[in-house]
Amino acid sequence: MRKPRDFDAELKALEDKAKELKFRKVQQLGELVIATGADMLTADELAGALIAIAETKDVARREAWAKRGAAWFRGKARRAAPANDDNAGSAQAQPLSTQSPSGGQGPN
């Protein structure tokens, strides 16, 4: 006979994992705000810009923001990569460019 599953323990483990993922997401968003220089904005300005971006239905505009964000991440990866190791730089650029699906910056 099989041992019965402890659903409570499994549920608790999943809840703990969800909390950890949410914490990491919030931390990474904060780091992104700082890295992009958006921490110079007031909380109201930043919230307004994010709301405007979230409400934008124009696909072309969202794609342009995504391309700009991806280019920003690639540029950050190149600056962080050692100058004599080209393979490490290209390997770093791939994960960073997929890190933020919205990746875009404010309206231009």
C-alpha positions, 0 to 999 in steps of 0.5 A: 500500500502506498503512503498517503500524500500530505496535501497540506505539506505540498500546498504549504511548499507551493505557497512558500515557492509562490511567495519567493517568486513574488519577492524576487519579481518585486526585487527585480522590478526595483532593480530595473527601475534603478538601472534604467534611471527611472528612480529619478521620477516621483512615484506618481510619475512612474505610476502614471507612466506604467499605467499608460504603458499597460493601457496602450493597445497600439501593438506597433508602439508596444513592439517598439518599446519592447525592441528598445528594452531588448536593445537596452538589455543587450547593451547592458550585457555588452558593458558587463561582459569581459572585453576579451571574452566575446562568447561570454558576452553573447551568452549573457545577452540572450538570458538578459534580453528575455528577462523582461517581456515588456522590456519597454521604456516610457512613451516617446 
